[in-house]
Amino acid sequence: MQRVGVIGLGKMGLPIAMNLMERGFDVVGFRRHGSPELTAAGGLVVDSAAAVAERSDVLLSILPDAAALEDVVCGPAGTLTALRSGTIHIEMSTIDVTRKTAVRDAVRTRGGDLLDCPISGSPGMVAPRKATTFASGDPAAIEAVRPVLEAISGPCVCTGAFGTGAAMKYISSMLVAVHTVAAAEAIALARSSGLDLELVQNTLDNSIAASAILRQRGPVMRARDWSPAPGPIETLHAILEQVEECLAGAGLSTPVFASAKSVFDGALADGWGQLDIAAVHDRIATDTTATVHRSGRAS
């Protein structure tokens, strides 16, 4: 297992490819608009998903939506046109499980298999190996590609049957949304109370009230500088829409999540999609005289 084909060399896919090469794998990649960064790093960039399948021992994809996955697998220049029997496809996109299952079934008709392996973490967490992969699907297939899964970023957690990886990603995203809004409320209250915000941050980081989101996004909220965005609102919101559908199907009552999502709904509707998720601070700190600009800098 020497060559990994990476389809989707964007903000997440490119650092994943770089990590694989750092661990000794050869990488062949495809992105519709090319990837001079991968070429410069010593990877091979080809002109179609089919060309990736022709040259790879293992496939990996991380794409923006289900339509993109269906195209790169089942389209006229998709991987199925050149798939080798026994090839395992690590699918890392956060998309509807029903549509991902249909793609898996198509891959199986050609003698391969596809795993549901979404990754949890912002693009900035991938390169330093601080993201987590949730691997789900056939246990034997997971074991066969474990060296690849462990080279992608940080820990790889096997969650169970196909689709449970997506469920874990939904749970993670729920907590990110809730914790971000909670942190924003806390920082807003500290600001309106006239407290030293650095003192508040340091105190809370070493208390029972600490959270990873407060630790990461608290300083951003203090500075009120939302761009460049390590985690854009629009990216998280797209996942929250899937979470909402999943919750509706499960018949669960989740008032805290619903409240947090409404904050992100409003931010997206007002054109804040490109700003970091920490910008929801300014949805809450309504007493401030500052306004958020599309550039991301508050003034």
Summary of the structure (lengths in Angstrom):
residues: 299
radius of gyration: 20.4
end to end distance: 52.7
largest distance: 64.9
contacts: 1012
relative contact order: 0.09
helix: 52%
strand: 14%
